């Protein structure tokens, strides 16, 4: 059972890592506290579920990847439209304006999802069933959970390589460290900010697409993951890939073992951990 709980913790941490990584990129590069991030996660989930249902019950592995790609791309396109039309005006505004606007965007996107997909829940368990299960001693474990961990590992490595080895990634890091100096050096802040928002939105959509085979997509689907993603960012530190990973692992293990051992205080315990870390290290574990 300890092995099962550990694997469940890693699975949950993998999803949180993707969500918080996208949130961290948007907040770190653009300085925008995006409350609509959970809705982008939900859009990815709805799109992936709709794709799986449209394909049919028998879903080959290639079409599982197509459903993930559909959630990733749609969330990215919605992020592009939002950044160009609404978010860009908030770059130099005070935090309260950002909160009001992005909360309004959250409500707007919820209504758009209701218009497009209706108020019903979308069940898309075919990828989960298709990949089967693996025997772990006297227990069985879904292969789909292992698949989610593998996809997250690959995406995390690719994002790390992109941010640390490519010219665009280095420019994004420069903006997150000193926006004013980056502007003075001639970096195109507008285009880079648009790219950062698209990347963050796409990662949220991918996380939603990954989770929907194990949980139905329905209205309000992205609200709880948004709260947990903020806890991850607070614990790990703003703008840190390592921090997002460590924060996701802390929240994932606390959530998984907490539900099994002390479900009544599992969520308050996460806020307590975040508060203690903020007292000891106000910038988070790896924030600077």
C-alpha positions in Angstrom: 0.0 0.0 0.0 2.9 2.3 0.7 4.1 1.9 -2.9 0.5 2.6 -4.2 0.3 5.8 -2.1 3.7 6.9 -3.3 2.8 6.4 -7.0 -0.5 8.2 -6.4 1.5 11.1 -4.9 3.8 11.2 -7.9 0.8 11.2 -10.3 -0.9 14.0 -8.5 2.4 15.9 -8.3 2.9 15.5 -12.0 -0.4 17.2 -12.8 0.3 20.0 -10.3 3.7 20.5 -11.8 2.3 21.2 -15.2 -0.4 23.6 -14.0 2.0 25.5 -11.6 4.7 25.6 -14.3 2.4 27.4 -16.6 1.2 29.7 -13.8 4.8 30.3 -12.8 5.9 31.3 -16.4 3.0 33.8 -16.7 3.5 35.3 -13.3 7.3 35.3 -13.5 7.7 36.7 -17.0 4.7 39.0 -17.2 4.0 39.8 -13.6 0.3 39.0 -14.1 -1.5 37.1 -11.4 -3.7 35.0 -13.7 -6.8 33.8 -11.9 -8.2 32.5 -15.2 -5.4 29.8 -15.3 -7.8 27.2 -13.9 -10.3 27.9 -16.7 -7.6 27.3 -19.3 -7.0 24.0 -17.5 -10.7 23.2 -17.8 -10.7 24.1 -21.5 -8.0 21.6 -22.2 -9.9 19.0 -20.3 -13.2 19.6 -22.2 -11.4 19.6 -25.5 -9.6 16.4 -24.9 -12.8 14.7 -23.6 -14.7 15.9 -26.6 -11.9 14.5 -28.9 -11.9 11.1 -27.2 -15.7 10.9 -27.4 -15.6 11.9 -31.1 -13.0 9.3 -31.9 -14.9 6.5 -30.1 -14.5 4.0 -27.3 -11.6 2.1 -28.8 -8.8 4.6 -28.7 -5.4 3.6 -30.0 -2.3 5.1 -28.3 -1.7 7.5 -31.2 -5.2 9.0 -30.8 -4.6 9.4 -27.1 -1.8 11.7 -28.0 -4.0 13.5 -30.5 -6.5 14.2 -27.7 -3.7 15.6 -25.5 -2.5 17.7 -28.4 -6.0 19.1 -28.9 -6.3 20.3 -25.3 -2.8 21.7 -25.5 -3.4 23.7 -28.7 -6.9 25.0 -27.8 -5.8 26.3 -24.5 -2.8 28.0 -26.2 -5.1 29.6 -28.8 -7.5 30.9 -26.1 -4.4 32.2 -24.2 -3.3 34.0 -27.3 -6.7 35.7 -27.8 -6.9 36.7 -24.1 -3.4 38.1 -24.0 -3.9 40.2 -27.2 -7.4 41.5 -26.2 -7.5 41.8 -22.3 -4.4 40.8 -20.5 -1.9 43.1 -22.2 -3.6 46.2 -20.8 -2.9 44.9 -17.3 0.9 44.8 -17.5 1.5 48.1 -15.8 -1.6 48.1 -13.6 -1.7 47.5 -9.9 -2.3 44.0 -8.6 -6.0 44.6 -7.7 -6.8 45.5 -11.3 -5.2 42.2 -12.5 -7.2 40.2 -9.9 -10.5 41.9 -11.0 -9.8 41.4 -14.7 -8.6 37.8 -14.6 -11.4 36.8 -12.2 -13.8 38.3 -14.7 -12.1 36.3 -17.5 -12.5 33.2 -15.4 -16.3 33.8 -15.2 -16.4 34.6 -18.9 -14.5 31.4 -19.9 -16.8 29.4 -17.6 -19.8 30.8 -19.5 -18.2 30.2 -22.9 -17.5 26.5 -21.9 -21.1 26.2 -20.9 -22.3 27.6 -24.2 -19.9 25.3 -26.2 -20.1 22.1 -24.3 -23.3 22.5 -22.3 -23.8 22.0 -18.6 -23.3 18.2 -18.6 -20.2 16.3 -17.5 -18.0 14.8 -20.2 -16.7 11.3 -19.5 -13.7 10.1 -21.5 -12.3 7.1 -19.7 -11.3 5.3 -22.9 -7.6 6.2 -22.7 -7.5 5.0 -19.1 -9.1 1.7 -20.0 -7.1 1.3 -23.2 -3.7 1.4 -21.4 -4.7 -1.3 -18.9 -3.1 -2.1 -15.5 0.2 -3.4 -14.2 0.5 -5.9 -11.3 2.4 -4.7 -8.2 2.5 -7.7 -5.9 -1.0 -8.2 -4.5 -2.2 -4.9 -6.1 -2.8 -3.6 -9.6 -1.9 -0.1 -10.7 -3.3 1.8 -13.8 -0.7 2.2 -16.6 -2.4 5.5 -17.4 -1.0 7.1 -14.2 2.5 6.0 -15.2 1.9 7.4 -18.7 1.0 10.8 -17.1 4.2 10.8 -15.1 6.2 10.0 -18.2 4.6 12.8 -20.3 5.2 15.2 -17.4 8.8 14.2 -17.2 9.3 14.7 -20.9 7.5 18.1 -20.9 9.5 19.2 -17.9 12.8 18.4 -19.5 11.8 20.1 -22.7 10.7 23.3 -20.9 14.0 23.3 -18.9 16.0 22.9 -22.1 14.0 25.6 -23.8 14.3 28.1 -20.9 18.0 27.5 -20.3 19.5 26.7 -23.7 17.5 28.7 -26.3 17.7 32.4 -27.1 14.0 33.0 -26.6 14.1 31.1 -23.3 17.1 33.2 -22.0 15.2 36.4 -23.0 12.2 35.2 -21.1 14.3 34.6 -18.0 15.9 38.1 -18.5 12.4 39.7 -18.5 11.5 37.8 -15.3 14.6 39.0 -13.6 14.6 42.7 -14.7 11.8 43.9 -17.0 13.0 47.5 -17.2 16.6 46.5 -18.0 15.3 44.0 -20.7 13.3 46.8 -22.3 16.4 49.0 -22.3 18.4 46.3 -24.0 15.9 46.3 -26.9 14.0 43.0 -26.2 10.5 42.9 -27.8 8.6 42.7 -24.5 5.2 42.5 -26.3 6.0 39.5 -28.4 7.8 37.7 -25.6 5.0 38.3 -23.2 2.5 36.9 -25.7 4.6 33.8 -26.2 5.0 33.4 -22.4 1.2 33.6 -21.9 0.6 31.1 -24.7 3.1 28.7 -23.3 1.7 28.9 -19.8 -1.9 28.5 -21.1 -0.9 25.5 -23.2 0.7 23.7 -20.2 -2.5 24.3 -18.2 -4.5 22.8 -21.1 -2.2 19.8 -21.3 -2.6 19.1 -17.6 -6.4 19.3 -18.1 -6.2 16.9 -21.0 -4.1 14.5 -19.0 -6.5 14.4 -16.0 -9.8 14.0 -17.9 -9.6 10.2 -18.5 -9.7 9.8 -14.7 -12.1 12.5 -13.8 -15.1 13.9 -15.8 -14.9 17.4 -17.2 -17.6 19.6 -15.8 -18.2 23.3 -15.1 -16.0 24.6 -12.3 -13.5 21.9 -13.1 -10.4 24.1 -12.9 -11.1 26.0 -9.6 -9.5 23.6 -7.1 -6.4 22.9 -9.2 -5.9 26.7 -9.5 -5.8 27.0 -5.7 -3.3 24.1 -5.4 -1.2 25.5 -8.1 -0.9 28.8 -6.2 0.2 26.9 -3.1 2.9 25.1 -5.3 4.2 28.5 -6.5 4.2 29.9 -3.0 6.2 26.9 -1.7 8.6 26.6 -4.6 9.2 30.2 -5.3 8.4 32.5 -8.2 10.1 31.9 -11.5 11.9 28.7 -10.4 11.4 25.5 -12.4 13.1 23.5 -9.6 10.7 25.2 -7.2 7.7 24.2 -9.2 8.9 20.6 -9.1 9.7 20.5 -5.4 6.5 22.4 -4.5 4.4 20.0 -6.6 6.1 17.0 -4.9 5.4 18.4 -1.4 1.7 19.2 -2.2 1.3 15.8 -4.1 2.6 13.7 -1.2 0.8 15.7 1.4 -2.4 15.5 -0.5 -2.2 11.7 -1.3 -1.1 10.6 2.2 -3.3 13.2 3.8 -6.5 11.9 2.2 -5.6 8.4 3.4 -4.5 9.4 7.0 -6.2 12.6 8.0 -8.7 13.7 5.3 -10.4 16.3 7.6 -7.3 18.5 7.8 -5.6 17.6 4.5 -6.3 20.9 2.7 -5.7 23.2 5.7 -2.4 21.4 6.2 -1.2 22.5 2.7 -1.9 26.1 3.6 -0.1 25.6 6.9 3.0 24.3 5.1 2.9 27.2 2.7 2.6 29.7 5.6 5.6 28.1 7.5 7.7 28.3 4.4 6.8 31.9 3.8 7.8 32.8 7.4 11.2 31.0 7.0 11.8 31.9 3.4 9.5 34.7 2.1 10.5 34.2 -1.5 9.8 30.4 -1.4 12.2 27.5 -1.3 14.0 28.5 -4.5 12.7 32.0 -5.2 15.1 34.9 -5.6 
